[in-house]
Amino acid sequence: MIKGYIIAQTELCKGCELCIDACPQESLRLSPNLNKKGYRYVELYKDNCTGCTNCGIICPDSVITVYRENKKKKKQAEA
């Protein structure tokens, strides 16, 4: 399985929840904490992110950066 994770710029997030609705793995939620502007911000709370980038693409303020772990290459059998 491909693993991914996000980093959100919490102080810029307005808590619109578009990214939460766009996540097929339901990995995101709004934090119970508030940023300096008084908004609840998005956070990754499940370890099932695949790095699909849906959340980063739909974010109107571009506050989400998505990362994917490199796939481990299988060693080819020697002929």
GROMACS elastic network, one bead per residue, 0.5 to 0.9 nm:
[ bonds ]
;  ai    aj funct       b0    kb
    1    50     6  0.76965   500
    1    71     6  0.88706   500
    2    49     6  0.82388   500
    2    50     6  0.53505   500
    2    51     6  0.75960   500
    2    68     6  0.74329   500
    2    69     6  0.70693   500
    2    70     6  0.81262   500
    2    71     6  0.70292   500
    3    47     6  0.83758   500
    3    48     6  0.70629   500
    3    49     6  0.59354   500
    3    51     6  0.64682   500
    3    67     6  0.87128   500
    3    68     6  0.60178   500
    3    69     6  0.56992   500
    3    70     6  0.83932   500
    3    71     6  0.87224   500
    4    47     6  0.85701   500
    4    48     6  0.78005   500
    4    49     6  0.50267   500
    4    52     6  0.78641   500
    4    66     6  0.72090   500
    4    67     6  0.54683   500
    4    69     6  0.58213   500
    5    44     6  0.74251   500
    5    47     6  0.81783   500
    5    48     6  0.86370   500
    5    49     6  0.58079   500
    5    50     6  0.73214   500
    5    51     6  0.60565   500
    5    65     6  0.85814   500
    5    66     6  0.59951   500
    5    67     6  0.53811   500
    5    68     6  0.65654   500
    5    69     6  0.83839   500
    6    43     6  0.81251   500
    6    44     6  0.68272   500
    6    49     6  0.83075   500
    6    51     6  0.76590   500
    6    53     6  0.89071   500
    6    55     6  0.89204   500
    6    56     6  0.85629   500
    6    64     6  0.65065   500
    6    65     6  0.55627   500
    6    67     6  0.59820   500
    6    68     6  0.87700   500
    7    10     6  0.86680   500
    7    43     6  0.80595   500
    7    44     6  0.82707   500
    7    63     6  0.82200   500
    7    64     6  0.58180   500
    7    65     6  0.53127   500
    7    66     6  0.66063   500
    7    67     6  0.80882   500
    8    11     6  0.86846   500
    8    12     6  0.84528   500
    8    13     6  0.75516   500
    8    41     6  0.82825   500
    8    42     6  0.69547   500
    8    43     6  0.70657   500
    8    44     6  0.88592   500
    8    62     6  0.89272   500
    8    63     6  0.54484   500
    8    65     6  0.63329   500
    8    66     6  0.87022   500
    9    12     6  0.56179   500
    9    13     6  0.64197   500
    9    41     6  0.86548   500
    9    42     6  0.89446   500
    9    62     6  0.88299   500
    9    63     6  0.51235   500
    9    64     6  0.65753   500
    9    65     6  0.84726   500
   10    13     6  0.52342   500
   10    14     6  0.85342   500
   10    34     6  0.88816   500
   10    35     6  0.65028   500
   10    40     6  0.85798   500
   10    41     6  0.56930   500
   10    42     6  0.71976   500
   10    43     6  0.83872   500
   10    63     6  0.76420   500
   10    64     6  0.89974   500
   11    14     6  0.82958   500
   11    34     6  0.88924   500
   11    35     6  0.54022   500
   11    36     6  0.63840   500
   11    37     6  0.73303   500
   11    39     6  0.85306   500
   11    41     6  0.78280   500
   11    63     6  0.89915   500
   12    35     6  0.81936   500
   12    37     6  0.84264   500
   12    41     6  0.83710   500
   12    61     6  0.77017   500
   12    62     6  0.89884   500
   12    63     6  0.64766   500
   13    16     6  0.79706   500
   13    35     6  0.80650   500
   13    39     6  0.72714   500
   13    40     6  0.77634   500
   13    41     6  0.53772   500
   13    42     6  0.70582   500
   13    61     6  0.74341   500
   13    62     6  0.88107   500
   13    63     6  0.62905   500
   13    64     6  0.86583   500
   14    17     6  0.85409   500
   14    35     6  0.88283   500
   14    37     6  0.83245   500
   14    38     6  0.86137   500
   14    39     6  0.55440   500
   14    40     6  0.70197   500
   14    41     6  0.64210   500
   14    42     6  0.86320   500
   14    61     6  0.84751   500
   15    18     6  0.83084   500
   15    30     6  0.68220   500
   15    39     6  0.59954   500
   15    40     6  0.54151   500
   15    42     6  0.63881   500
   16    19     6  0.79131   500
   16    20     6  0.87763   500
   16    41     6  0.85913   500
   16    42     6  0.88793   500
   16    59     6  0.86156   500
   16    60     6  0.89049   500
   17    20     6  0.50816   500
   17    21     6  0.64642   500
   17    22     6  0.87097   500
   17    29     6  0.79859   500
   17    30     6  0.74902   500
   17    41     6  0.87842   500
   17    42     6  0.75890   500
   17    59     6  0.88311   500
   18    21     6  0.52667   500
   18    22     6  0.62218   500
   18    23     6  0.88376   500
   18    55     6  0.74981   500
   18    58     6  0.66814   500
   18    59     6  0.66397   500
   18    60     6  0.84892   500
   19    23     6  0.62013   500
   19    28     6  0.75970   500
   19    29     6  0.88701   500
   19    42     6  0.81096   500
   19    54     6  0.71664   500
   19    56     6  0.72300   500
   19    57     6  0.84584   500
   19    58     6  0.62357   500
   19    59     6  0.61190   500
   19    64     6  0.88888   500
   20    23     6  0.54395   500
   20    24     6  0.87491   500
   20    26     6  0.68927   500
   20    27     6  0.77288   500
   20    28     6  0.53927   500
   20    29     6  0.61670   500
   20    30     6  0.81431   500
   20    42     6  0.78803   500
   20    55     6  0.71245   500
   21    24     6  0.79336   500
   21    26     6  0.78959   500
   21    28     6  0.87702   500
   21    55     6  0.84353   500
   22    26     6  0.83843   500
   22    54     6  0.58880   500
   22    55     6  0.58855   500
   22    58     6  0.73949   500
   23    26     6  0.52751   500
   23    27     6  0.66686   500
   23    28     6  0.70831   500
   23    49     6  0.87273   500
   23    52     6  0.83397   500
   23    53     6  0.86248   500
   23    54     6  0.62882   500
   23    55     6  0.61657   500
   24    27     6  0.79572   500
   24    52     6  0.86371   500
   24    54     6  0.82914   500
   25    28     6  0.83564   500
   25    46     6  0.87483   500
   25    48     6  0.66332   500
   25    49     6  0.64864   500
   25    50     6  0.78642   500
   26    29     6  0.80438   500
   26    46     6  0.78711   500
   26    48     6  0.84005   500
   26    49     6  0.83596   500
   27    43     6  0.85094   500
   27    44     6  0.58030   500
   27    45     6  0.59274   500
   27    47     6  0.71649   500
   27    48     6  0.63885   500
   27    49     6  0.60151   500
   28    42     6  0.65950   500
   28    43     6  0.56564   500
   28    45     6  0.58703   500
   28    46     6  0.71283   500
   28    49     6  0.87890   500
   28    55     6  0.89480   500
   29    41     6  0.82380   500
   29    42     6  0.56129   500
   29    43     6  0.56418   500
   29    44     6  0.66009   500
   29    45     6  0.67357   500
   30    33     6  0.83537   500
   30    40     6  0.58199   500
   30    41     6  0.53055   500
   30    43     6  0.60458   500
   30    44     6  0.87235   500
   31    34     6  0.73414   500
   31    40     6  0.56001   500
   31    41     6  0.54972   500
   31    42     6  0.59037   500
   31    43     6  0.60069   500
   31    44     6  0.89880   500
   32    40     6  0.64244   500
   32    41     6  0.81920   500
   33    38     6  0.88710   500
   33    39     6  0.82016   500
   33    40     6  0.58778   500
   33    41     6  0.74926   500
   34    37     6  0.75773   500
   34    38     6  0.52030   500
   34    39     6  0.51164   500
   34    41     6  0.67321   500
   35    38     6  0.52999   500
   35    39     6  0.54957   500
   35    40     6  0.63711   500
   35    41     6  0.68374   500
   36    39     6  0.75142   500
   42    64     6  0.88400   500
   44    47     6  0.78472   500
   44    49     6  0.82031   500
   45    48     6  0.89768   500
   46    49     6  0.71514   500
   49    52     6  0.77573   500
   49    68     6  0.89323   500
   50    53     6  0.84982   500
   50    67     6  0.89738   500
   50    68     6  0.71345   500
   50    69     6  0.89306   500
   51    54     6  0.82507   500
   51    66     6  0.59895   500
   51    67     6  0.59535   500
   51    68     6  0.51771   500
   51    69     6  0.83314   500
   52    55     6  0.80065   500
   52    56     6  0.89166   500
   52    66     6  0.79683   500
   52    68     6  0.83630   500
   53    56     6  0.52181   500
   53    57     6  0.61298   500
   53    58     6  0.86632   500
   53    65     6  0.82200   500
   53    66     6  0.59005   500
   53    67     6  0.83351   500
   54    57     6  0.52344   500
   54    58     6  0.62127   500
   54    59     6  0.86060   500
   55    58     6  0.54009   500
   55    59     6  0.60986   500
   55    64     6  0.70585   500
   55    65     6  0.86925   500
   55    66     6  0.81081   500
   56    59     6  0.53989   500
   56    60     6  0.87684   500
   56    62     6  0.65129   500
   56    63     6  0.74556   500
   56    65     6  0.60300   500
   56    66     6  0.64746   500
   57    60     6  0.81431   500
   57    62     6  0.76521   500
   57    64     6  0.84623   500
   58    61     6  0.88753   500
   58    62     6  0.81273   500
   59    62     6  0.52373   500
   59    63     6  0.68413   500
   59    64     6  0.70090   500
   60    63     6  0.81552   500
   61    64     6  0.84124   500
   62    65     6  0.77999   500
   68    71     6  0.87860   500
   69    72     6  0.89349   500
   70    73     6  0.88507   500
   73    76     6  0.87679   500
   75    78     6  0.87629   500
   76    79     6  0.88031   500
